[in-house]
Amino acid sequence: MTLFYNNILLSHEYPIGRMKGPTRKKGDWFHSISVFCSVDINTIRDNYVSCRIIHFHSEKGSPVLSTNNSKIKCIGTHSNTKIFVLECFSHSFGVIGDIKTNNGYEQGFGSSNMNFNDILNIAVSKWGNEKIPYAHQRNESYNCVAFVDDILIRVRDGIWNKRIVDLHDKHRLVL
């Protein structure tokens, strides 16, 4: 069975502030999440589709990884970018964001033959499910963006995102 994955950037604004596509301008986004569906969300419109979410929970003292069962649907477009809503983030709007690697930005969506439980186990094997500090140094940190960039490259390519590994080694942010 094919599982579709997406990097979804969330905002409280619609249309989304200064958003010009899926780039991550400071102030436009408050969270980045990885969304997994049995359907390509680029093909959905008015109906909700079930999805599973893994994201880096950034509140101090909380477990690092959080999962949600939710539903997602497209509610329209803005500047040729599809706008989505998720039931579990009911006061937010989302777009498919890009993934940042050492080679620049790459598309933040695709498909895999892995099932959700295997992906969750892979995420937990690296990022754990312990309570660790929310570390932030420039954009080189343990945060929601780093997690989504890392896990989606791992699902796509079978390796961790070299950019995240390098930055964490550089700043000695180790798990």
Buried (B, 14 or more C-beta within 10 A) or exposed (E): EEBBBBBBBBBEBBEBEEBEEBBBEEEBBBBBBBBBBEBBBEEBEEEEBEBBBBBBBBEEEEEBBBBBEBBBBBBBEBEEBBBBBBBEBEEBBBBBBBBBBEEEBBBBBBEBEBEBEEBBEBBBEBBEBEEBEBEEEEEBBBBBBBBBBBBBBBBBEEEBBBBBBEBBEEEEBEE
